[in-house]
Amino acid sequence: MGAPGLTRQWGRYLTVLLDDLPVCDYDDSRGTGALAGLDCSFRVTKHTRLEAQPATVTVYGINKETRDAMDRRRDEAIDTAYKKRSAIKLGRITIAAGRPGAFGIIANHDLLDIRHSRDGADWRTEITAQDGRIQWRSGFVSESASGSVDLSTVEQVLAAAVPVLEGKSPPEVFASAFPELLQTTGVGGYEQGFVMFGPSLDENENLMQLLGLRAFWNNGQLVYVRADLPGLDLAVVLEEGATLLDAQTESRGFVRVTAMLDHRIEPGRQIILKREDGTFYGGSPTYRVEQVEHSGSVWQQEWYSVAILRPTNKPPLI
């Protein structure tokens, strides 16, 4: 499948916030040039790997008052990054983009840095952010899974374990998989649990492999899905000649697609690819998003979502 003729995306809207401070507010339905808003570009990458996920924003022409306010918030966020930053949602970059009928948040990330530089007579501001940065830089597991402590993440993962579904008790499965963990006794000697000590990234990856799950960050939330299944959200339908601009089959039945930007195309989401004649594209009726890159700029005619899709061969959720 090749890309159809140029599809101009009218009515595009882009907003970027640093906490509650507006950084970019672009709306080309207001007109062109200064009427539409500041010149701005963005790139957001998301995937189903248990790694931090990057986002970058470049804005031209931010005034000095706003630049100074951004710098103050950046400095405050860096100073409190390892204490209470994640709890109070300080230093969050929120990017929302799209067009009428397909507008939404594509990134809600932790701020990494803000840099201002001269670009001719204008100012250029570069913002870098990552989803999951704080958790991986400062995350260190020291949590109890005994009955008196709520460790919902571990409980949910254990509940999805195949051995548990086959009748084995969660403590038995957990102990056999992680014999190095300390077994503890709950209050009164009746409830048992385990304490995990070590880097949270390593322990999570080991646990995911054991249970056949995939875990990844999505807008500040740690998401778990079965390794071979999509999430439970309704399928996004991409149609040839409309929202689907290009689709190329790769190895193992994977498909690389280029679509008009859609915030719903996110890791774990179910995708349906439809040809103009109504038939399905590729060898699977449905696919799951493994990776997506949302990108665009106010001076480009189109904003794209480029995604790698895994075949699931499952009936669609529509």
Order of alpha helices (4+ residues) and beta strands (2+ residues): beta-beta-beta-beta-alpha-alpha-beta-beta-beta-alpha-beta-alpha-alpha-alpha-beta-beta-alpha-beta-beta-beta-beta-beta-beta-beta-beta
